[in-house]
């Protein structure tokens, strides 16, 4: 069992993050990099949805859930469920 991570566990890529070594670190970096745009998109999403469906729209989700959904479904190679 590993109790700590060393810097040698991660290889460098264009972002300085190895997605293969630590996908959570890559996701967190993506969120920090795109936070302002995601925040604006989230507020527009809520405003539009609640304009149509009132307060019943997106009751069980929040910003983090929304952002992780966007991250998951906009990654290269992601297979659609169509």
N, CA, C and O atoms as a CHARMM CRD file, in Angstrom:
* protein
*
  328
    1    1 UNK  N      0.84200  -1.17300   0.00000 PROA 1      0.00000
    2    1 UNK  CA     0.00000   0.00000   0.00000 PROA 1      0.00000
    3    1 UNK  C      0.89100   1.24100   0.00000 PROA 1      0.00000
    4    1 UNK  O      1.86500   1.32200   0.74800 PROA 1      0.00000
    5    2 UNK  N      0.54300   2.19800  -0.84600 PROA 2      0.00000
    6    2 UNK  CA     1.30900   3.42900  -0.96800 PROA 2      0.00000
    7    2 UNK  C      0.61900   4.51800  -0.14700 PROA 2      0.00000
    8    2 UNK  O     -0.57600   4.76300  -0.30900 PROA 2      0.00000
    9    3 UNK  N      1.37500   5.16500   0.72800 PROA 3      0.00000
   10    3 UNK  CA     0.81200   6.20400   1.57800 PROA 3      0.00000
   11    3 UNK  C      1.13100   7.61200   1.09500 PROA 3      0.00000
   12    3 UNK  O      0.56700   8.58200   1.60100 PROA 3      0.00000
   13    4 UNK  N      2.01400   7.73300   0.13900 PROA 4      0.00000
   14    4 UNK  CA     2.35300   9.04500  -0.39400 PROA 4      0.00000
   15    4 UNK  C      2.72000   8.88200  -1.85500 PROA 4      0.00000
   16    4 UNK  O      3.02300   7.78600  -2.32700 PROA 4      0.00000
   17    5 UNK  N      2.68500   9.98800  -2.54700 PROA 5      0.00000
   18    5 UNK  CA     3.05500  10.00700  -3.95900 PROA 5      0.00000
   19    5 UNK  C      4.31800  10.82900  -4.11500 PROA 5      0.00000
   20    5 UNK  O      4.46200  11.89500  -3.51500 PROA 5      0.00000
   21    6 UNK  N      5.21700  10.32900  -4.91300 PROA 6      0.00000
   22    6 UNK  CA     6.41200  11.11700  -5.19100 PROA 6      0.00000
   23    6 UNK  C      6.27900  11.75400  -6.56500 PROA 6      0.00000
   24    6 UNK  O      5.50300  11.29200  -7.40100 PROA 6      0.00000
   25    7 UNK  N      7.02700  12.80000  -6.79000 PROA 7      0.00000
   26    7 UNK  CA     6.99100  13.47400  -8.08300 PROA 7      0.00000
   27    7 UNK  C      7.46300  12.56700  -9.20900 PROA 7      0.00000
   28    7 UNK  O      7.11800  12.79800 -10.36800 PROA 7      0.00000
   29    8 UNK  N      8.23500  11.55000  -8.89600 PROA 8      0.00000
   30    8 UNK  CA     8.72800  10.64700  -9.92700 PROA 8      0.00000
   31    8 UNK  C      7.63400   9.71300 -10.44300 PROA 8      0.00000
   32    8 UNK  O      7.83900   9.02500 -11.44300 PROA 8      0.00000
   33    9 UNK  N      6.47100   9.67600  -9.77700 PROA 9      0.00000
   34    9 UNK  CA     5.35300   8.84800 -10.22400 PROA 9      0.00000
   35    9 UNK  C      4.66000   9.42800 -11.44600 PROA 9      0.00000
   36    9 UNK  O      3.84800   8.74600 -12.07200 PROA 9      0.00000
   37   10 UNK  N      4.96100  10.66800 -11.79900 PROA 10     0.00000
   38   10 UNK  CA     4.26100  11.35300 -12.87800 PROA 10     0.00000
   39   10 UNK  C      5.23200  11.75100 -13.97400 PROA 10     0.00000
   40   10 UNK  O      6.28800  12.33000 -13.71700 PROA 10     0.00000
   41   11 UNK  N      4.85400  11.42900 -15.19600 PROA 11     0.00000
   42   11 UNK  CA     5.66500  11.87700 -16.32200 PROA 11     0.00000
   43   11 UNK  C      5.12000  13.20800 -16.81300 PROA 11     0.00000
   44   11 UNK  O      3.96700  13.54800 -16.54600 PROA 11     0.00000
   45   12 UNK  N      5.92900  13.94700 -17.51500 PROA 12     0.00000
   46   12 UNK  CA     5.49700  15.25400 -18.02800 PROA 12     0.00000
   47   12 UNK  C      4.89100  15.11000 -19.40900 PROA 12     0.00000
   48   12 UNK  O      5.38000  14.34600 -20.24000 PROA 12     0.00000
   49   13 UNK  N      3.84100  15.83900 -19.64000 PROA 13     0.00000
   50   13 UNK  CA     3.27800  15.98100 -20.97300 PROA 13     0.00000
   51   13 UNK  C      3.09500  17.46700 -21.21600 PROA 13     0.00000
   52   13 UNK  O      3.69800  18.28000 -20.51500 PROA 13     0.00000
   53   14 UNK  N      2.28400  17.83900 -22.18300 PROA 14     0.00000
   54   14 UNK  CA     2.12100  19.25600 -22.52300 PROA 14     0.00000
   55   14 UNK  C      1.63900  20.08000 -21.33500 PROA 14     0.00000
   56   14 UNK  O      2.00200  21.25000 -21.21200 PROA 14     0.00000
   57   15 UNK  N      0.82500  19.48900 -20.45700 PROA 15     0.00000
   58   15 UNK  CA     0.31100  20.21400 -19.29600 PROA 15     0.00000
   59   15 UNK  C      1.16500  20.02200 -18.05800 PROA 15     0.00000
   60   15 UNK  O      0.92500  20.65200 -17.02800 PROA 15     0.00000
   61   16 UNK  N      2.15400  19.16200 -18.15600 PROA 16     0.00000
   62   16 UNK  CA     2.95100  18.84400 -16.97800 PROA 16     0.00000
   63   16 UNK  C      2.25500  17.81600 -16.10800 PROA 16     0.00000
   64   16 UNK  O      2.59400  17.65200 -14.93600 PROA 16     0.00000
   65   17 UNK  N      1.27800  17.12100 -16.68100 PROA 17     0.00000
   66   17 UNK  CA     0.48700  16.15000 -15.92700 PROA 17     0.00000
   67   17 UNK  C      0.40300  14.86200 -16.71800 PROA 17     0.00000
   68   17 UNK  O      0.17400  14.88900 -17.92700 PROA 17     0.00000
   69   18 UNK  N      0.58300  13.75000 -16.06100 PROA 18     0.00000
   70   18 UNK  CA     0.39600  12.46500 -16.71800 PROA 18     0.00000
   71   18 UNK  C     -1.00900  11.96900 -16.42900 PROA 18     0.00000
   72   18 UNK  O     -1.34400  11.65800 -15.28600 PROA 18     0.00000
   73   19 UNK  N     -1.82100  11.89800 -17.46300 PROA 19     0.00000
   74   19 UNK  CA    -3.19600  11.44400 -17.29400 PROA 19     0.00000
   75   19 UNK  C     -3.20400   9.97200 -16.91200 PROA 19     0.00000
   76   19 UNK  O     -4.01900   9.54400 -16.09400 PROA 19     0.00000
   77   20 UNK  N     -2.31600   9.21300 -17.48900 PROA 20     0.00000
   78   20 UNK  CA    -2.26300   7.78200 -17.19200 PROA 20     0.00000
   79   20 UNK  C     -1.85700   7.53700 -15.73800 PROA 20     0.00000
   80   20 UNK  O     -2.40200   6.64900 -15.08300 PROA 20     0.00000
   81   21 UNK  N     -0.91300   8.31300 -15.23800 PROA 21     0.00000
   82   21 UNK  CA    -0.42800   8.11600 -13.87500 PROA 21     0.00000
   83   21 UNK  C     -1.44000   8.59200 -12.83600 PROA 21     0.00000
   84   21 UNK  O     -1.56400   7.98700 -11.77100 PROA 21     0.00000
   85   22 UNK  N     -2.16700   9.67700 -13.13700 PROA 22     0.00000
   86   22 UNK  CA    -3.11300  10.19800 -12.16300 PROA 22     0.00000
   87   22 UNK  C     -4.23700  10.96200 -12.86600 PROA 22     0.00000
   88   22 UNK  O     -4.13800  12.17600 -13.04800 PROA 22     0.00000
   89   23 UNK  N     -5.30100  10.26600 -13.26100 PROA 23     0.00000
   90   23 UNK  CA    -6.39300  10.94900 -13.96600 PROA 23     0.00000
   91   23 UNK  C     -7.10300  11.98900 -13.10600 PROA 23     0.00000
   92   23 UNK  O     -7.63000  12.96400 -13.64000 PROA 23     0.00000
   93   24 UNK  N     -7.12800  11.80600 -11.80800 PROA 24     0.00000
   94   24 UNK  CA    -7.78200  12.78300 -10.92800 PROA 24     0.00000
   95   24 UNK  C     -7.02700  14.10700 -10.94800 PROA 24     0.00000
   96   24 UNK  O     -7.64300  15.17200 -10.92200 PROA 24     0.00000
   97   25 UNK  N     -5.72000  14.04800 -10.99300 PROA 25     0.00000
   98   25 UNK  CA    -4.90700  15.26500 -11.05500 PROA 25     0.00000
   99   25 UNK  C     -5.16300  16.00900 -12.36500 PROA 25     0.00000
  100   25 UNK  O     -5.24600  17.23700 -12.37700 PROA 25     0.00000
  101   26 UNK  N     -5.28900  15.26300 -13.47000 PROA 26     0.00000
  102   26 UNK  CA    -5.57500  15.87600 -14.77000 PROA 26     0.00000
  103   26 UNK  C     -6.95700  16.52200 -14.76700 PROA 26     0.00000
  104   26 UNK  O     -7.13700  17.61500 -15.30300 PROA 26     0.00000
  105   27 UNK  N     -7.93100  15.84600 -14.16300 PROA 27     0.00000
  106   27 UNK  CA    -9.30000  16.38400 -14.08100 PROA 27     0.00000
  107   27 UNK  C     -9.32300  17.65700 -13.25300 PROA 27     0.00000
  108   27 UNK  O     -9.98300  18.62800 -13.62500 PROA 27     0.00000
  109   28 UNK  N     -8.62200  17.66200 -12.15800 PROA 28     0.00000
  110   28 UNK  CA    -8.55700  18.84100 -11.29300 PROA 28     0.00000
  111   28 UNK  C     -7.88600  20.01200 -12.01000 PROA 28     0.00000
  112   28 UNK  O     -8.33300  21.15300 -11.89100 PROA 28     0.00000
  113   29 UNK  N     -6.82200  19.73400 -12.74900 PROA 29     0.00000
  114   29 UNK  CA    -6.14400  20.77700 -13.51700 PROA 29     0.00000
  115   29 UNK  C     -7.07600  21.35000 -14.58600 PROA 29     0.00000
  116   29 UNK  O     -7.12000  22.56300 -14.79200 PROA 29     0.00000
  117   30 UNK  N     -7.81500  20.47900 -15.26000 PROA 30     0.00000
  118   30 UNK  CA    -8.77300  20.91900 -16.27600 PROA 30     0.00000
  119   30 UNK  C     -9.82700  21.82300 -15.64700 PROA 30     0.00000
  120   30 UNK  O    -10.17700  22.85800 -16.21300 PROA 30     0.00000
  121   31 UNK  N    -10.33100  21.43600 -14.48100 PROA 31     0.00000
  122   31 UNK  CA   -11.34900  22.23100 -13.79500 PROA 31     0.00000
  123   31 UNK  C    -10.80400  23.60400 -13.40300 PROA 31     0.00000
  124   31 UNK  O    -11.47600  24.61600 -13.60000 PROA 31     0.00000
  125   32 UNK  N     -9.60600  23.64500 -12.85600 PROA 32     0.00000
  126   32 UNK  CA    -9.00300  24.92000 -12.46700 PROA 32     0.00000
  127   32 UNK  C     -8.73900  25.81700 -13.67800 PROA 32     0.00000
  128   32 UNK  O     -8.93900  27.03000 -13.61500 PROA 32     0.00000
  129   33 UNK  N     -8.29300  25.21800 -14.76800 PROA 33     0.00000
  130   33 UNK  CA    -7.99200  25.96700 -15.98400 PROA 33     0.00000
  131   33 UNK  C     -9.25100  26.56100 -16.61800 PROA 33     0.00000
  132   33 UNK  O     -9.21900  27.67300 -17.14600 PROA 33     0.00000
  133   34 UNK  N    -10.34900  25.82400 -16.56600 PROA 34     0.00000
  134   34 UNK  CA   -11.58300  26.22400 -17.24700 PROA 34     0.00000
  135   34 UNK  C    -12.68200  26.70200 -16.30100 PROA 34     0.00000
  136   34 UNK  O    -13.84500  26.77500 -16.69500 PROA 34     0.00000
  137   35 UNK  N    -12.33200  27.02300 -15.07500 PROA 35     0.00000
  138   35 UNK  CA   -13.33400  27.34000 -14.05900 PROA 35     0.00000
  139   35 UNK  C    -14.27100  28.47700 -14.45800 PROA 35     0.00000
  140   35 UNK  O    -15.48700  28.33900 -14.32900 PROA 35     0.00000
  141   36 UNK  N    -13.73900  29.58000 -14.93500 PROA 36     0.00000
  142   36 UNK  CA   -14.57800  30.74600 -15.25500 PROA 36     0.00000
  143   36 UNK  C    -15.56800  30.43700 -16.37700 PROA 36     0.00000
  144   36 UNK  O    -16.73400  30.82300 -16.30400 PROA 36     0.00000
  145   37 UNK  N    -15.10500  29.74700 -17.40600 PROA 37     0.00000
  146   37 UNK  CA   -15.98600  29.39000 -18.51900 PROA 37     0.00000
  147   37 UNK  C    -17.05200  28.39300 -18.05500 PROA 37     0.00000
  148   37 UNK  O    -18.22100  28.51700 -18.42000 PROA 37     0.00000
  149   38 UNK  N    -16.65100  27.41800 -17.26000 PROA 38     0.00000
  150   38 UNK  CA   -17.60700  26.43600 -16.74500 PROA 38     0.00000
  151   38 UNK  C    -18.64500  27.09200 -15.84400 PROA 38     0.00000
  152   38 UNK  O    -19.82100  26.73100 -15.88700 PROA 38     0.00000
  153   39 UNK  N    -18.22600  28.03500 -15.04500 PROA 39     0.00000
  154   39 UNK  CA   -19.14700  28.73700 -14.16300 PROA 39     0.00000
  155   39 UNK  C    -20.19500  29.50400 -14.97000 PROA 39     0.00000
  156   39 UNK  O    -21.38100  29.46900 -14.64000 PROA 39     0.00000
  157   40 UNK  N    -19.76600  30.18600 -16.01000 PROA 40     0.00000
  158   40 UNK  CA   -20.69700  30.91300 -16.87600 PROA 40     0.00000
  159   40 UNK  C    -21.63900  29.94200 -17.58800 PROA 40     0.00000
  160   40 UNK  O    -22.84100  30.19200 -17.67500 PROA 40     0.00000
  161   41 UNK  N    -21.10100  28.84900 -18.09100 PROA 41     0.00000
  162   41 UNK  CA   -21.90800  27.83700 -18.76900 PROA 41     0.00000
  163   41 UNK  C    -22.92400  27.21300 -17.81400 PROA 41     0.00000
  164   41 UNK  O    -24.07200  26.98300 -18.19400 PROA 41     0.00000
  165   42 UNK  N    -22.51000  26.94100 -16.58300 PROA 42     0.00000
  166   42 UNK  CA   -23.39900  26.36300 -15.57500 PROA 42     0.00000
  167   42 UNK  C    -24.56000  27.31100 -15.25700 PROA 42     0.00000
  168   42 UNK  O    -25.71000  26.87700 -15.18300 PROA 42     0.00000
  169   43 UNK  N    -24.26900  28.58500 -15.07200 PROA 43     0.00000
  170   43 UNK  CA   -25.32900  29.54500 -14.76300 PROA 43     0.00000
  171   43 UNK  C    -26.30200  29.70500 -15.93100 PROA 43     0.00000
  172   43 UNK  O    -27.50700  29.85400 -15.72300 PROA 43     0.00000
  173   44 UNK  N    -25.78300  29.67400 -17.14800 PROA 44     0.00000
  174   44 UNK  CA   -26.64300  29.73500 -18.33200 PROA 44     0.00000
  175   44 UNK  C    -27.50600  28.48100 -18.42600 PROA 44     0.00000
  176   44 UNK  O    -28.69200  28.56100 -18.74400 PROA 44     0.00000
  177   45 UNK  N    -26.90900  27.32700 -18.15000 PROA 45     0.00000
  178   45 UNK  CA   -27.61900  26.04900 -18.13300 PROA 45     0.00000
  179   45 UNK  C    -28.77500  26.08200 -17.13000 PROA 45     0.00000
  180   45 UNK  O    -29.89500  25.68500 -17.45200 PROA 45     0.00000
  181   46 UNK  N    -28.49900  26.55600 -15.92200 PROA 46     0.00000
  182   46 UNK  CA   -29.54700  26.63400 -14.89300 PROA 46     0.00000
  183   46 UNK  C    -30.63700  27.63600 -15.26600 PROA 46     0.00000
  184   46 UNK  O    -31.82500  27.34900 -15.12500 PROA 46     0.00000
  185   47 UNK  N    -30.23600  28.79000 -15.73300 PROA 47     0.00000
  186   47 UNK  CA   -31.20000  29.83000 -16.09100 PROA 47     0.00000
  187   47 UNK  C    -32.13200  29.35400 -17.20200 PROA 47     0.00000
  188   47 UNK  O    -33.34500  29.54600 -17.12100 PROA 47     0.00000
  189   48 UNK  N    -31.57500  28.74200 -18.22700 PROA 48     0.00000
  190   48 UNK  CA   -32.38800  28.24500 -19.34600 PROA 48     0.00000
  191   48 UNK  C    -33.28800  27.09600 -18.90900 PROA 48     0.00000
  192   48 UNK  O    -34.47500  27.07400 -19.23600 PROA 48     0.00000
  193   49 UNK  N    -32.73300  26.15500 -18.17900 PROA 49     0.00000
  194   49 UNK  CA   -33.50600  24.99800 -17.73100 PROA 49     0.00000
  195   49 UNK  C    -34.61700  25.37200 -16.77600 PROA 49     0.00000
  196   49 UNK  O    -35.72700  24.85000 -16.87500 PROA 49     0.00000
  197   50 UNK  N    -34.33200  26.26400 -15.85900 PROA 50     0.00000
  198   50 UNK  CA   -35.35900  26.67500 -14.89600 PROA 50     0.00000
  199   50 UNK  C    -36.40000  27.57700 -15.54100 PROA 50     0.00000
  200   50 UNK  O    -37.53000  27.66200 -15.06000 PROA 50     0.00000
  201   51 UNK  N    -36.03100  28.24800 -16.62100 PROA 51     0.00000
  202   51 UNK  CA   -36.99900  29.04400 -17.36400 PROA 51     0.00000
  203   51 UNK  C    -38.06300  28.16000 -18.00600 PROA 51     0.00000
  204   51 UNK  O    -39.20800  28.58300 -18.16800 PROA 51     0.00000
  205   52 UNK  N    -37.69500  26.95300 -18.36600 PROA 52     0.00000
  206   52 UNK  CA   -38.62000  26.01900 -19.00600 PROA 52     0.00000
  207   52 UNK  C    -39.27500  25.09200 -17.97900 PROA 52     0.00000
  208   52 UNK  O    -40.49000  24.90000 -18.00200 PROA 52     0.00000
  209   53 UNK  N    -38.47400  24.52200 -17.08300 PROA 53     0.00000
  210   53 UNK  CA   -38.96200  23.50000 -16.16200 PROA 53     0.00000
  211   53 UNK  C    -39.15300  23.99300 -14.72900 PROA 53     0.00000
  212   53 UNK  O    -39.42900  23.18300 -13.84400 PROA 53     0.00000
  213   54 UNK  N    -39.02000  25.25700 -14.48200 PROA 54     0.00000
  214   54 UNK  CA   -39.10100  25.89700 -13.15600 PROA 54     0.00000
  215   54 UNK  C    -38.08100  25.27300 -12.19900 PROA 54     0.00000
  216   54 UNK  O    -37.03000  24.80000 -12.63100 PROA 54     0.00000
  217   55 UNK  N    -38.38700  25.27300 -10.92200 PROA 55     0.00000
  218   55 UNK  CA   -37.42400  24.80400  -9.91900 PROA 55     0.00000
  219   55 UNK  C    -37.21600  23.29600  -9.91700 PROA 55     0.00000
  220   55 UNK  O    -36.36000  22.79400  -9.18900 PROA 55     0.00000
  221   56 UNK  N    -37.97300  22.57600 -10.71100 PROA 56     0.00000
  222   56 UNK  CA   -37.79600  21.12300 -10.80500 PROA 56     0.00000
  223   56 UNK  C    -36.54300  20.76200 -11.60100 PROA 56     0.00000
  224   56 UNK  O    -36.08300  19.62200 -11.54900 PROA 56     0.00000
  225   57 UNK  N    -35.99400  21.72000 -12.33000 PROA 57     0.00000
  226   57 UNK  CA   -34.83900  21.46200 -13.18700 PROA 57     0.00000
  227   57 UNK  C    -33.56200  21.29100 -12.37800 PROA 57     0.00000
  228   57 UNK  O    -33.22500  22.13800 -11.55100 PROA 57     0.00000
  229   58 UNK  N    -32.85800  20.20200 -12.61800 PROA 58     0.00000
  230   58 UNK  CA   -31.52200  19.92200 -12.07700 PROA 58     0.00000
  231   58 UNK  C    -31.45300  20.06800 -10.55900 PROA 58     0.00000
  232   58 UNK  O    -30.54700  20.70800 -10.02500 PROA 58     0.00000
  233   59 UNK  N    -32.40800  19.47500  -9.88500 PROA 59     0.00000
  234   59 UNK  CA   -32.48400  19.58100  -8.41800 PROA 59     0.00000
  235   59 UNK  C    -31.35200  18.85600  -7.71200 PROA 59     0.00000
  236   59 UNK  O    -30.86900  19.32000  -6.67900 PROA 59     0.00000
  237   60 UNK  N    -30.92900  17.74000  -8.24800 PROA 60     0.00000
  238   60 UNK  CA   -29.96800  16.89700  -7.54200 PROA 60     0.00000
  239   60 UNK  C    -28.52900  17.09000  -8.00500 PROA 60     0.00000
  240   60 UNK  O    -27.63600  16.34600  -7.59900 PROA 60     0.00000
  241   61 UNK  N    -28.31000  18.07800  -8.84400 PROA 61     0.00000
  242   61 UNK  CA   -26.96300  18.33500  -9.33000 PROA 61     0.00000
  243   61 UNK  C    -26.46700  19.68100  -8.86600 PROA 61     0.00000
  244   61 UNK  O    -27.24700  20.55100  -8.48100 PROA 61     0.00000
  245   62 UNK  N    -25.18500  19.83800  -8.90500 PROA 62     0.00000
  246   62 UNK  CA   -24.56800  21.11400  -8.56300 PROA 62     0.00000
  247   62 UNK  C    -23.47100  21.42900  -9.55600 PROA 62     0.00000
  248   62 UNK  O    -23.33700  20.76000 -10.58100 PROA 62     0.00000
  249   63 UNK  N    -22.69400  22.44000  -9.25500 PROA 63     0.00000
  250   63 UNK  CA   -21.63200  22.85600 -10.16400 PROA 63     0.00000
  251   63 UNK  C    -20.63900  21.73200 -10.42500 PROA 63     0.00000
  252   63 UNK  O    -20.27600  21.47700 -11.57300 PROA 63     0.00000
  253   64 UNK  N    -20.19900  21.06400  -9.37200 PROA 64     0.00000
  254   64 UNK  CA   -19.18800  20.01700  -9.52400 PROA 64     0.00000
  255   64 UNK  C    -19.71200  18.86600 -10.39000 PROA 64     0.00000
  256   64 UNK  O    -18.99200  18.36900 -11.25600 PROA 64     0.00000
  257   65 UNK  N    -20.94100  18.44600 -10.16600 PROA 65     0.00000
  258   65 UNK  CA   -21.54600  17.38500 -10.96400 PROA 65     0.00000
  259   65 UNK  C    -21.61800  17.79900 -12.42800 PROA 65     0.00000
  260   65 UNK  O    -21.28700  17.01400 -13.31700 PROA 65     0.00000
  261   66 UNK  N    -22.04700  19.02200 -12.67500 PROA 66     0.00000
  262   66 UNK  CA   -22.13100  19.56200 -14.02700 PROA 66     0.00000
  263   66 UNK  C    -20.75100  19.58100 -14.68600 PROA 66     0.00000
  264   66 UNK  O    -20.59900  19.12400 -15.81900 PROA 66     0.00000
  265   67 UNK  N    -19.75200  20.10300 -13.98700 PROA 67     0.00000
  266   67 UNK  CA   -18.40600  20.21400 -14.54200 PROA 67     0.00000
  267   67 UNK  C    -17.81400  18.84000 -14.85500 PROA 67     0.00000
  268   67 UNK  O    -17.16400  18.67000 -15.88700 PROA 67     0.00000
  269   68 UNK  N    -18.02900  17.86700 -13.98300 PROA 68     0.00000
  270   68 UNK  CA   -17.49800  16.52800 -14.23100 PROA 68     0.00000
  271   68 UNK  C    -18.20400  15.85500 -15.40600 PROA 68     0.00000
  272   68 UNK  O    -17.59300  15.07400 -16.13600 PROA 68     0.00000
  273   69 UNK  N    -19.48600  16.15600 -15.58800 PROA 69     0.00000
  274   69 UNK  CA   -20.21100  15.64000 -16.75000 PROA 69     0.00000
  275   69 UNK  C    -19.62700  16.23100 -18.03300 PROA 69     0.00000
  276   69 UNK  O    -19.41000  15.50500 -19.00300 PROA 69     0.00000
  277   70 UNK  N    -19.37500  17.51800 -18.04700 PROA 70     0.00000
  278   70 UNK  CA   -18.78300  18.16900 -19.21500 PROA 70     0.00000
  279   70 UNK  C    -17.39500  17.58300 -19.48100 PROA 70     0.00000
  280   70 UNK  O    -17.05300  17.29000 -20.62700 PROA 70     0.00000
  281   71 UNK  N    -16.60800  17.41600 -18.43900 PROA 71     0.00000
  282   71 UNK  CA   -15.26200  16.85000 -18.59600 PROA 71     0.00000
  283   71 UNK  C    -15.32900  15.45100 -19.19000 PROA 71     0.00000
  284   71 UNK  O    -14.62000  15.13900 -20.14700 PROA 71     0.00000
  285   72 UNK  N    -16.17200  14.62300 -18.62700 PROA 72     0.00000
  286   72 UNK  CA   -16.26200  13.22700 -19.06700 PROA 72     0.00000
  287   72 UNK  C    -16.66800  13.10700 -20.52800 PROA 72     0.00000
  288   72 UNK  O    -16.09900  12.30000 -21.26200 PROA 72     0.00000
  289   73 UNK  N    -17.63700  13.89300 -20.95500 PROA 73     0.00000
  290   73 UNK  CA   -18.17600  13.73900 -22.29900 PROA 73     0.00000
  291   73 UNK  C    -17.51500  14.62900 -23.34700 PROA 73     0.00000
  292   73 UNK  O    -17.97500  14.66400 -24.48900 PROA 73     0.00000
  293   74 UNK  N    -16.45300  15.34700 -22.99500 PROA 74     0.00000
  294   74 UNK  CA   -15.73500  16.13600 -23.99200 PROA 74     0.00000
  295   74 UNK  C    -14.29300  15.68300 -24.15300 PROA 74     0.00000
  296   74 UNK  O    -13.49600  16.37400 -24.78800 PROA 74     0.00000
  297   75 UNK  N    -13.94700  14.53600 -23.59200 PROA 75     0.00000
  298   75 UNK  CA   -12.59700  14.02900 -23.73600 PROA 75     0.00000
  299   75 UNK  C    -12.42900  13.31200 -25.06900 PROA 75     0.00000
  300   75 UNK  O    -13.34200  12.61800 -25.51500 PROA 75     0.00000
  301   76 UNK  N    -11.27800  13.46900 -25.71000 PROA 76     0.00000
  302   76 UNK  CA   -11.03600  12.78500 -26.97500 PROA 76     0.00000
  303   76 UNK  C    -11.15800  11.27200 -26.80200 PROA 76     0.00000
  304   76 UNK  O    -10.67000  10.70900 -25.82200 PROA 76     0.00000
  305   77 UNK  N    -11.80100  10.63300 -27.74300 PROA 77     0.00000
  306   77 UNK  CA   -11.96000   9.19300 -27.70400 PROA 77     0.00000
  307   77 UNK  C    -13.14900   8.71300 -26.89300 PROA 77     0.00000
  308   77 UNK  O    -13.37000   7.50700 -26.78400 PROA 77     0.00000
  309   78 UNK  N    -13.90700   9.61600 -26.32900 PROA 78     0.00000
  310   78 UNK  CA   -15.07800   9.25100 -25.53000 PROA 78     0.00000
  311   78 UNK  C    -16.15100   8.68600 -26.45200 PROA 78     0.00000
  312   78 UNK  O    -16.48500   9.29000 -27.47100 PROA 78     0.00000
  313   79 UNK  N    -16.68300   7.53300 -26.09000 PROA 79     0.00000
  314   79 UNK  CA   -17.70400   6.87400 -26.90300 PROA 79     0.00000
  315   79 UNK  C    -19.07200   7.37500 -26.48400 PROA 79     0.00000
  316   79 UNK  O    -19.39400   7.42100 -25.29700 PROA 79     0.00000
  317   80 UNK  N    -19.86200   7.74500 -27.45500 PROA 80     0.00000
  318   80 UNK  CA   -21.21900   8.23100 -27.20100 PROA 80     0.00000
  319   80 UNK  C    -22.14900   7.05800 -26.90800 PROA 80     0.00000
  320   80 UNK  O    -21.92900   5.95000 -27.39600 PROA 80     0.00000
  321   81 UNK  N    -23.17400   7.29900 -26.12300 PROA 81     0.00000
  322   81 UNK  CA   -24.16200   6.27100 -25.79700 PROA 81     0.00000
  323   81 UNK  C    -25.36500   6.31200 -26.71000 PROA 81     0.00000
  324   81 UNK  O    -26.42400   5.80300 -26.34100 PROA 81     0.00000
  325   82 UNK  N    -25.24400   6.89900 -27.89000 PROA 82     0.00000
  326   82 UNK  CA   -26.37800   7.00700 -28.82700 PROA 82     0.00000
  327   82 UNK  C    -26.84100   5.66500 -29.30400 PROA 82     0.00000
  328   82 UNK  O    -27.78300   5.58200 -30.09300 PROA 82     0.00000
